[in-house]
Amino acid sequence: MQTTLVPSVSPRRKWFGILLFLSVAIIGLFWAKWQPYFHKVFTAAEKHSIGKSILTGSSSTSLHLHGMRL
């Protein structure tokens, strides 16, 4: 039976790999999830609205249901 030795990874290289993975994950999440909506934060803070509703088509924050205002 022949045994092969698995080369060990130095702790410094292991931490570098972990930090590289976390950096890529954080940058990827920012780019894909948060960056497209980043400008809306300032719009919402200034105007208290982020634009037209995708459900009603109006910019009103209230909901109208069968003539009743909720």
PDB file of N, CA, C and O in Angstrom:
ATOM      1  N   MET A   1       0.844  -1.171   0.000  1.00  0.00           N
ATOM      2  CA  MET A   1       0.000   0.000   0.000  1.00  0.00           C
ATOM      3  C   MET A   1       0.892   1.237   0.000  1.00  0.00           C
ATOM      4  O   MET A   1       1.821   1.354   0.799  1.00  0.00           O
ATOM      5  N   GLN A   2       0.598   2.132  -0.888  1.00  0.00           N
ATOM      6  CA  GLN A   2       1.400   3.343  -1.011  1.00  0.00           C
ATOM      7  C   GLN A   2       0.605   4.525  -0.476  1.00  0.00           C
ATOM      8  O   GLN A   2      -0.542   4.743  -0.867  1.00  0.00           O
ATOM      9  N   THR A   3       1.216   5.277   0.411  1.00  0.00           N
ATOM     10  CA  THR A   3       0.550   6.454   0.964  1.00  0.00           C
ATOM     11  C   THR A   3       1.128   7.702   0.325  1.00  0.00           C
ATOM     12  O   THR A   3       2.331   7.803   0.085  1.00  0.00           O
ATOM     13  N   THR A   4       0.252   8.642   0.058  1.00  0.00           N
ATOM     14  CA  THR A   4       0.702   9.917  -0.484  1.00  0.00           C
ATOM     15  C   THR A   4       0.499  10.981   0.575  1.00  0.00           C
ATOM     16  O   THR A   4      -0.501  10.987   1.293  1.00  0.00           O
ATOM     17  N   LEU A   5       1.429  11.847   0.653  1.00  0.00           N
ATOM     18  CA  LEU A   5       1.352  12.942   1.619  1.00  0.00           C
ATOM     19  C   LEU A   5       0.639  14.129   0.990  1.00  0.00           C
ATOM     20  O   LEU A   5       0.927  14.511  -0.145  1.00  0.00           O
ATOM     21  N   VAL A   6      -0.278  14.697   1.726  1.00  0.00           N
ATOM     22  CA  VAL A   6      -1.000  15.889   1.276  1.00  0.00           C
ATOM     23  C   VAL A   6      -0.194  17.091   1.742  1.00  0.00           C
ATOM     24  O   VAL A   6       0.076  17.233   2.935  1.00  0.00           O
ATOM     25  N   PRO A   7       0.191  17.954   0.817  1.00  0.00           N
ATOM     26  CA  PRO A   7       0.971  19.126   1.236  1.00  0.00           C
ATOM     27  C   PRO A   7       0.133  20.032   2.129  1.00  0.00           C
ATOM     28  O   PRO A   7      -1.034  20.298   1.840  1.00  0.00           O
ATOM     29  N   SER A   8       0.727  20.493   3.193  1.00  0.00           N
ATOM     30  CA  SER A   8      -0.005  21.374   4.102  1.00  0.00           C
ATOM     31  C   SER A   8       0.056  22.816   3.596  1.00  0.00           C
ATOM     32  O   SER A   8       1.013  23.230   2.942  1.00  0.00           O
ATOM     33  N   VAL A   9      -0.984  23.551   3.919  1.00  0.00           N
ATOM     34  CA  VAL A   9      -1.077  24.950   3.525  1.00  0.00           C
ATOM     35  C   VAL A   9      -0.665  25.793   4.721  1.00  0.00           C
ATOM     36  O   VAL A   9      -1.112  25.563   5.845  1.00  0.00           O
ATOM     37  N   SER A  10       0.184  26.760   4.465  1.00  0.00           N
ATOM     38  CA  SER A  10       0.629  27.617   5.562  1.00  0.00           C
ATOM     39  C   SER A  10      -0.535  28.450   6.090  1.00  0.00           C
ATOM     40  O   SER A  10      -1.434  28.803   5.327  1.00  0.00           O
ATOM     41  N   PRO A  11      -0.531  28.767   7.378  1.00  0.00           N
ATOM     42  CA  PRO A  11      -1.625  29.582   7.945  1.00  0.00           C
ATOM     43  C   PRO A  11      -1.759  30.939   7.259  1.00  0.00           C
ATOM     44  O   PRO A  11      -2.865  31.457   7.107  1.00  0.00           O
ATOM     45  N   ARG A  12      -0.635  31.507   6.848  1.00  0.00           N
ATOM     46  CA  ARG A  12      -0.692  32.820   6.188  1.00  0.00           C
ATOM     47  C   ARG A  12      -1.424  32.725   4.852  1.00  0.00           C
ATOM     48  O   ARG A  12      -2.232  33.590   4.515  1.00  0.00           O
ATOM     49  N   ARG A  13      -1.135  31.673   4.099  1.00  0.00           N
ATOM     50  CA  ARG A  13      -1.799  31.490   2.807  1.00  0.00           C
ATOM     51  C   ARG A  13      -3.284  31.170   2.998  1.00  0.00           C
ATOM     52  O   ARG A  13      -4.120  31.599   2.203  1.00  0.00           O
ATOM     53  N   LYS A  14      -3.609  30.421   4.047  1.00  0.00           N
ATOM     54  CA  LYS A  14      -5.002  30.096   4.342  1.00  0.00           C
ATOM     55  C   LYS A  14      -5.796  31.362   4.656  1.00  0.00           C
ATOM     56  O   LYS A  14      -6.903  31.539   4.146  1.00  0.00           O
ATOM     57  N   TRP A  15      -5.242  32.242   5.488  1.00  0.00           N
ATOM     58  CA  TRP A  15      -5.938  33.493   5.827  1.00  0.00           C
ATOM     59  C   TRP A  15      -6.055  34.408   4.624  1.00  0.00           C
ATOM     60  O   TRP A  15      -7.048  35.119   4.473  1.00  0.00           O
ATOM     61  N   PHE A  16      -5.036  34.392   3.762  1.00  0.00           N
ATOM     62  CA  PHE A  16      -5.112  35.179   2.539  1.00  0.00           C
ATOM     63  C   PHE A  16      -6.266  34.696   1.667  1.00  0.00           C
ATOM     64  O   PHE A  16      -6.993  35.512   1.101  1.00  0.00           O
ATOM     65  N   GLY A  17      -6.443  33.390   1.552  1.00  0.00           N
ATOM     66  CA  GLY A  17      -7.539  32.827   0.764  1.00  0.00           C
ATOM     67  C   GLY A  17      -8.903  33.182   1.345  1.00  0.00           C
ATOM     68  O   GLY A  17      -9.835  33.502   0.607  1.00  0.00           O
ATOM     69  N   ILE A  18      -9.014  33.123   2.667  1.00  0.00           N
ATOM     70  CA  ILE A  18     -10.274  33.468   3.326  1.00  0.00           C
ATOM     71  C   ILE A  18     -10.599  34.940   3.103  1.00  0.00           C
ATOM     72  O   ILE A  18     -11.735  35.280   2.769  1.00  0.00           O
ATOM     73  N   LEU A  19      -9.609  35.819   3.285  1.00  0.00           N
ATOM     74  CA  LEU A  19      -9.838  37.256   3.081  1.00  0.00           C
ATOM     75  C   LEU A  19     -10.156  37.576   1.624  1.00  0.00           C
ATOM     76  O   LEU A  19     -10.986  38.441   1.344  1.00  0.00           O
ATOM     77  N   LEU A  20      -9.504  36.888   0.705  1.00  0.00           N
ATOM     78  CA  LEU A  20      -9.784  37.096  -0.715  1.00  0.00           C
ATOM     79  C   LEU A  20     -11.219  36.684  -1.038  1.00  0.00           C
ATOM     80  O   LEU A  20     -11.925  37.396  -1.752  1.00  0.00           O
ATOM     81  N   PHE A  21     -11.649  35.543  -0.515  1.00  0.00           N
ATOM     82  CA  PHE A  21     -13.018  35.088  -0.743  1.00  0.00           C
ATOM     83  C   PHE A  21     -14.034  36.077  -0.171  1.00  0.00           C
ATOM     84  O   PHE A  21     -15.006  36.425  -0.841  1.00  0.00           O
ATOM     85  N   LEU A  22     -13.814  36.527   1.055  1.00  0.00           N
ATOM     86  CA  LEU A  22     -14.743  37.480   1.675  1.00  0.00           C
ATOM     87  C   LEU A  22     -14.772  38.797   0.914  1.00  0.00           C
ATOM     88  O   LEU A  22     -15.838  39.390   0.754  1.00  0.00           O
ATOM     89  N   SER A  23     -13.627  39.262   0.445  1.00  0.00           N
ATOM     90  CA  SER A  23     -13.579  40.508  -0.322  1.00  0.00           C
ATOM     91  C   SER A  23     -14.374  40.387  -1.615  1.00  0.00           C
ATOM     92  O   SER A  23     -15.149  41.279  -1.959  1.00  0.00           O
ATOM     93  N   VAL A  24     -14.183  39.292  -2.324  1.00  0.00           N
ATOM     94  CA  VAL A  24     -14.914  39.086  -3.578  1.00  0.00           C
ATOM     95  C   VAL A  24     -16.407  38.966  -3.302  1.00  0.00           C
ATOM     96  O   VAL A  24     -17.220  39.494  -4.061  1.00  0.00           O
ATOM     97  N   ALA A  25     -16.778  38.275  -2.224  1.00  0.00           N
ATOM     98  CA  ALA A  25     -18.197  38.129  -1.888  1.00  0.00           C
ATOM     99  C   ALA A  25     -18.827  39.469  -1.542  1.00  0.00           C
ATOM    100  O   ALA A  25     -19.930  39.768  -2.000  1.00  0.00           O
ATOM    101  N   ILE A  26     -18.148  40.278  -0.744  1.00  0.00           N
ATOM    102  CA  ILE A  26     -18.703  41.580  -0.353  1.00  0.00           C
ATOM    103  C   ILE A  26     -18.804  42.519  -1.547  1.00  0.00           C
ATOM    104  O   ILE A  26     -19.819  43.193  -1.721  1.00  0.00           O
ATOM    105  N   ILE A  27     -17.773  42.570  -2.362  1.00  0.00           N
ATOM    106  CA  ILE A  27     -17.805  43.435  -3.552  1.00  0.00           C
ATOM    107  C   ILE A  27     -18.878  42.954  -4.525  1.00  0.00           C
ATOM    108  O   ILE A  27     -19.582  43.768  -5.121  1.00  0.00           O
ATOM    109  N   GLY A  28     -19.006  41.647  -4.688  1.00  0.00           N
ATOM    110  CA  GLY A  28     -20.033  41.101  -5.580  1.00  0.00           C
ATOM    111  C   GLY A  28     -21.435  41.412  -5.097  1.00  0.00           C
ATOM    112  O   GLY A  28     -22.304  41.768  -5.894  1.00  0.00           O
ATOM    113  N   LEU A  29     -21.665  41.278  -3.791  1.00  0.00           N
ATOM    114  CA  LEU A  29     -22.978  41.610  -3.246  1.00  0.00           C
ATOM    115  C   LEU A  29     -23.291  43.088  -3.396  1.00  0.00           C
ATOM    116  O   LEU A  29     -24.418  43.455  -3.728  1.00  0.00           O
ATOM    117  N   PHE A  30     -22.304  43.936  -3.155  1.00  0.00           N
ATOM    118  CA  PHE A  30     -22.532  45.375  -3.334  1.00  0.00           C
ATOM    119  C   PHE A  30     -22.905  45.678  -4.772  1.00  0.00           C
ATOM    120  O   PHE A  30     -23.861  46.407  -5.033  1.00  0.00           O
ATOM    121  N   TRP A  31     -22.152  45.120  -5.699  1.00  0.00           N
ATOM    122  CA  TRP A  31     -22.378  45.403  -7.113  1.00  0.00           C
ATOM    123  C   TRP A  31     -23.735  44.879  -7.581  1.00  0.00           C
ATOM    124  O   TRP A  31     -24.434  45.562  -8.329  1.00  0.00           O
ATOM    125  N   ALA A  32     -24.112  43.685  -7.153  1.00  0.00           N
ATOM    126  CA  ALA A  32     -25.331  43.066  -7.666  1.00  0.00           C
ATOM    127  C   ALA A  32     -26.591  43.465  -6.910  1.00  0.00           C
ATOM    128  O   ALA A  32     -27.661  43.568  -7.509  1.00  0.00           O
ATOM    129  N   LYS A  33     -26.482  43.690  -5.613  1.00  0.00           N
ATOM    130  CA  LYS A  33     -27.674  43.895  -4.798  1.00  0.00           C
ATOM    131  C   LYS A  33     -27.885  45.337  -4.355  1.00  0.00           C
ATOM    132  O   LYS A  33     -29.010  45.834  -4.392  1.00  0.00           O
ATOM    133  N   TRP A  34     -26.839  46.002  -3.943  1.00  0.00           N
ATOM    134  CA  TRP A  34     -27.018  47.302  -3.297  1.00  0.00           C
ATOM    135  C   TRP A  34     -26.735  48.482  -4.207  1.00  0.00           C
ATOM    136  O   TRP A  34     -27.422  49.498  -4.104  1.00  0.00           O
ATOM    137  N   GLN A  35     -25.771  48.393  -5.077  1.00  0.00           N
ATOM    138  CA  GLN A  35     -25.376  49.524  -5.918  1.00  0.00           C
ATOM    139  C   GLN A  35     -26.501  50.005  -6.830  1.00  0.00           C
ATOM    140  O   GLN A  35     -26.646  51.217  -6.990  1.00  0.00           O
ATOM    141  N   PRO A  36     -27.313  49.125  -7.442  1.00  0.00           N
ATOM    142  CA  PRO A  36     -28.380  49.646  -8.307  1.00  0.00           C
ATOM    143  C   PRO A  36     -29.404  50.513  -7.575  1.00  0.00           C
ATOM    144  O   PRO A  36     -30.078  51.326  -8.207  1.00  0.00           O
ATOM    145  N   TYR A  37     -29.535  50.359  -6.265  1.00  0.00           N
ATOM    146  CA  TYR A  37     -30.534  51.094  -5.501  1.00  0.00           C
ATOM    147  C   TYR A  37     -29.929  52.150  -4.590  1.00  0.00           C
ATOM    148  O   TYR A  37     -30.652  52.805  -3.838  1.00  0.00           O
ATOM    149  N   PHE A  38     -28.631  52.322  -4.644  1.00  0.00           N
ATOM    150  CA  PHE A  38     -27.939  53.242  -3.746  1.00  0.00           C
ATOM    151  C   PHE A  38     -28.458  54.668  -3.882  1.00  0.00           C
ATOM    152  O   PHE A  38     -28.635  55.353  -2.875  1.00  0.00           O
ATOM    153  N   HIS A  39     -28.707  55.131  -5.111  1.00  0.00           N
ATOM    154  CA  HIS A  39     -29.177  56.498  -5.329  1.00  0.00           C
ATOM    155  C   HIS A  39     -30.588  56.714  -4.789  1.00  0.00           C
ATOM    156  O   HIS A  39     -30.956  57.844  -4.470  1.00  0.00           O
ATOM    157  N   LYS A  40     -31.380  55.651  -4.683  1.00  0.00           N
ATOM    158  CA  LYS A  40     -32.745  55.798  -4.189  1.00  0.00           C
ATOM    159  C   LYS A  40     -32.787  56.145  -2.706  1.00  0.00           C
ATOM    160  O   LYS A  40     -33.776  56.707  -2.236  1.00  0.00           O
ATOM    161  N   VAL A  41     -31.746  55.826  -1.969  1.00  0.00           N
ATOM    162  CA  VAL A  41     -31.694  56.164  -0.546  1.00  0.00           C
ATOM    163  C   VAL A  41     -31.758  57.674  -0.371  1.00  0.00           C
ATOM    164  O   VAL A  41     -32.505  58.174   0.470  1.00  0.00           O
ATOM    165  N   PHE A  42     -30.983  58.394  -1.156  1.00  0.00           N
ATOM    166  CA  PHE A  42     -30.951  59.849  -1.051  1.00  0.00           C
ATOM    167  C   PHE A  42     -32.263  60.465  -1.559  1.00  0.00           C
ATOM    168  O   PHE A  42     -32.741  61.454  -1.004  1.00  0.00           O
ATOM    169  N   THR A  43     -32.835  59.884  -2.603  1.00  0.00           N
ATOM    170  CA  THR A  43     -34.117  60.358  -3.111  1.00  0.00           C
ATOM    171  C   THR A  43     -35.209  60.164  -2.064  1.00  0.00           C
ATOM    172  O   THR A  43     -36.017  61.063  -1.831  1.00  0.00           O
ATOM    173  N   ALA A  44     -35.231  59.006  -1.441  1.00  0.00           N
ATOM    174  CA  ALA A  44     -36.246  58.721  -0.422  1.00  0.00           C
ATOM    175  C   ALA A  44     -36.072  59.626   0.796  1.00  0.00           C
ATOM    176  O   ALA A  44     -37.060  60.074   1.379  1.00  0.00           O
ATOM    177  N   ALA A  45     -34.853  59.893   1.178  1.00  0.00           N
ATOM    178  CA  ALA A  45     -34.615  60.762   2.328  1.00  0.00           C
ATOM    179  C   ALA A  45     -35.039  62.199   2.035  1.00  0.00           C
ATOM    180  O   ALA A  45     -35.511  62.904   2.927  1.00  0.00           O
ATOM    181  N   GLU A  46     -34.874  62.622   0.815  1.00  0.00           N
ATOM    182  CA  GLU A  46     -35.196  64.002   0.446  1.00  0.00           C
ATOM    183  C   GLU A  46     -36.677  64.200   0.164  1.00  0.00           C
ATOM    184  O   GLU A  46     -37.264  65.183   0.616  1.00  0.00           O
ATOM    185  N   LYS A  47     -37.293  63.277  -0.579  1.00  0.00           N
ATOM    186  CA  LYS A  47     -38.669  63.456  -1.033  1.00  0.00           C
ATOM    187  C   LYS A  47     -39.676  62.567  -0.300  1.00  0.00           C
ATOM    188  O   LYS A  47     -40.877  62.684  -0.540  1.00  0.00           O
ATOM    189  N   HIS A  48     -39.224  61.703   0.567  1.00  0.00           N
ATOM    190  CA  HIS A  48     -40.074  60.747   1.272  1.00  0.00           C
ATOM    191  C   HIS A  48     -40.847  59.853   0.309  1.00  0.00           C
ATOM    192  O   HIS A  48     -41.953  59.407   0.615  1.00  0.00           O
ATOM    193  N   SER A  49     -40.265  59.600  -0.843  1.00  0.00           N
ATOM    194  CA  SER A  49     -40.846  58.721  -1.851  1.00  0.00           C
ATOM    195  C   SER A  49     -39.722  58.263  -2.765  1.00  0.00           C
ATOM    196  O   SER A  49     -38.756  58.995  -2.979  1.00  0.00           O
ATOM    197  N   ILE A  50     -39.842  57.049  -3.308  1.00  0.00           N
ATOM    198  CA  ILE A  50     -38.813  56.579  -4.240  1.00  0.00           C
ATOM    199  C   ILE A  50     -39.351  56.486  -5.661  1.00  0.00           C
ATOM    200  O   ILE A  50     -38.729  55.876  -6.531  1.00  0.00           O
ATOM    201  N   GLY A  51     -40.507  57.094  -5.891  1.00  0.00           N
ATOM    202  CA  GLY A  51     -41.057  57.120  -7.238  1.00  0.00           C
ATOM    203  C   GLY A  51     -42.415  56.459  -7.302  1.00  0.00           C
ATOM    204  O   GLY A  51     -43.071  56.244  -6.283  1.00  0.00           O
ATOM    205  N   LYS A  52     -42.826  56.138  -8.522  1.00  0.00           N
ATOM    206  CA  LYS A  52     -44.145  55.547  -8.737  1.00  0.00           C
ATOM    207  C   LYS A  52     -44.192  54.122  -8.195  1.00  0.00           C
ATOM    208  O   LYS A  52     -43.196  53.398  -8.197  1.00  0.00           O
ATOM    209  N   SER A  53     -45.367  53.749  -7.737  1.00  0.00           N
ATOM    210  CA  SER A  53     -45.591  52.397  -7.253  1.00  0.00           C
ATOM    211  C   SER A  53     -45.683  51.443  -8.434  1.00  0.00           C
ATOM    212  O   SER A  53     -46.274  51.785  -9.459  1.00  0.00           O
ATOM    213  N   ILE A  54     -45.114  50.268  -8.308  1.00  0.00           N
ATOM    214  CA  ILE A  54     -45.225  49.293  -9.393  1.00  0.00           C
ATOM    215  C   ILE A  54     -46.592  48.615  -9.379  1.00  0.00           C
ATOM    216  O   ILE A  54     -46.966  47.946 -10.343  1.00  0.00           O
ATOM    217  N   LEU A  55     -47.334  48.788  -8.294  1.00  0.00           N
ATOM    218  CA  LEU A  55     -48.659  48.188  -8.203  1.00  0.00           C
ATOM    219  C   LEU A  55     -49.750  49.126  -8.681  1.00  0.00           C
ATOM    220  O   LEU A  55     -50.626  48.718  -9.443  1.00  0.00           O
ATOM    221  N   THR A  56     -49.710  50.383  -8.242  1.00  0.00           N
ATOM    222  CA  THR A  56     -50.783  51.318  -8.573  1.00  0.00           C
ATOM    223  C   THR A  56     -50.405  52.309  -9.660  1.00  0.00           C
ATOM    224  O   THR A  56     -51.285  52.890 -10.294  1.00  0.00           O
ATOM    225  N   GLY A  57     -49.118  52.513  -9.886  1.00  0.00           N
ATOM    226  CA  GLY A  57     -48.681  53.468 -10.889  1.00  0.00           C
ATOM    227  C   GLY A  57     -48.664  54.886 -10.397  1.00  0.00           C
ATOM    228  O   GLY A  57     -48.308  55.796 -11.146  1.00  0.00           O
ATOM    229  N   SER A  58     -49.041  55.102  -9.149  1.00  0.00           N
ATOM    230  CA  SER A  58     -49.035  56.459  -8.601  1.00  0.00           C
ATOM    231  C   SER A  58     -47.931  56.565  -7.563  1.00  0.00           C
ATOM    232  O   SER A  58     -47.413  55.562  -7.073  1.00  0.00           O
ATOM    233  N   SER A  59     -47.585  57.804  -7.239  1.00  0.00           N
ATOM    234  CA  SER A  59     -46.533  58.013  -6.251  1.00  0.00           C
ATOM    235  C   SER A  59     -47.091  58.187  -4.852  1.00  0.00           C
ATOM    236  O   SER A  59     -46.351  58.497  -3.919  1.00  0.00           O
ATOM    237  N   SER A  60     -48.392  57.990  -4.700  1.00  0.00           N
ATOM    238  CA  SER A  60     -49.026  58.129  -3.396  1.00  0.00           C
ATOM    239  C   SER A  60     -48.596  56.990  -2.487  1.00  0.00           C
ATOM    240  O   SER A  60     -48.439  55.852  -2.929  1.00  0.00           O
ATOM    241  N   THR A  61     -48.406  57.311  -1.202  1.00  0.00           N
ATOM    242  CA  THR A  61     -48.016  56.280  -0.254  1.00  0.00           C
ATOM    243  C   THR A  61     -49.211  55.589   0.362  1.00  0.00           C
ATOM    244  O   THR A  61     -49.045  54.585   1.054  1.00  0.00           O
ATOM    245  N   SER A  62     -50.436  56.105   0.128  1.00  0.00           N
ATOM    246  CA  SER A  62     -51.626  55.467   0.686  1.00  0.00           C
ATOM    247  C   SER A  62     -52.172  54.448  -0.303  1.00  0.00           C
ATOM    248  O   SER A  62     -51.891  54.507  -1.500  1.00  0.00           O
ATOM    249  N   LEU A  63     -52.948  53.526   0.215  1.00  0.00           N
ATOM    250  CA  LEU A  63     -53.512  52.466  -0.604  1.00  0.00           C
ATOM    251  C   LEU A  63     -55.016  52.658  -0.694  1.00  0.00           C
ATOM    252  O   LEU A  63     -55.689  52.793   0.328  1.00  0.00           O
ATOM    253  N   HIS A  64     -55.543  52.671  -1.903  1.00  0.00           N
ATOM    254  CA  HIS A  64     -56.975  52.805  -2.113  1.00  0.00           C
ATOM    255  C   HIS A  64     -57.533  51.429  -2.465  1.00  0.00           C
ATOM    256  O   HIS A  64     -57.056  50.766  -3.386  1.00  0.00           O
ATOM    257  N   LEU A  65     -58.549  51.017  -1.717  1.00  0.00           N
ATOM    258  CA  LEU A  65     -59.134  49.704  -1.947  1.00  0.00           C
ATOM    259  C   LEU A  65     -60.654  49.856  -1.940  1.00  0.00           C
ATOM    260  O   LEU A  65     -61.242  50.130  -0.894  1.00  0.00           O
ATOM    261  N   HIS A  66     -61.287  49.683  -3.085  1.00  0.00           N
ATOM    262  CA  HIS A  66     -62.735  49.779  -3.231  1.00  0.00           C
ATOM    263  C   HIS A  66     -63.280  51.089  -2.657  1.00  0.00           C
ATOM    264  O   HIS A  66     -64.283  51.094  -1.943  1.00  0.00           O
ATOM    265  N   GLY A  67     -62.626  52.166  -2.966  1.00  0.00           N
ATOM    266  CA  GLY A  67     -63.104  53.472  -2.526  1.00  0.00           C
ATOM    267  C   GLY A  67     -62.722  53.831  -1.102  1.00  0.00           C
ATOM    268  O   GLY A  67     -63.006  54.941  -0.651  1.00  0.00           O
ATOM    269  N   MET A  68     -62.096  52.933  -0.398  1.00  0.00           N
ATOM    270  CA  MET A  68     -61.668  53.219   0.982  1.00  0.00           C
ATOM    271  C   MET A  68     -60.188  53.540   0.980  1.00  0.00           C
ATOM    272  O   MET A  68     -59.393  52.876   0.314  1.00  0.00           O
ATOM    273  N   ARG A  69     -59.836  54.545   1.716  1.00  0.00           N
ATOM    274  CA  ARG A  69     -58.428  54.919   1.814  1.00  0.00           C
ATOM    275  C   ARG A  69     -57.857  54.265   3.066  1.00  0.00           C
ATOM    276  O   ARG A  69     -58.370  54.466   4.167  1.00  0.00           O
ATOM    277  N   LEU A  70     -56.810  53.493   2.897  1.00  0.00           N
ATOM    278  CA  LEU A  70     -56.205  52.795   4.025  1.00  0.00           C
ATOM    279  C   LEU A  70     -54.946  53.491   4.481  1.00  0.00           C
ATOM    280  O   LEU A  70     -54.300  53.040   5.427  1.00  0.00           O
TER     281      LEU A  70
END
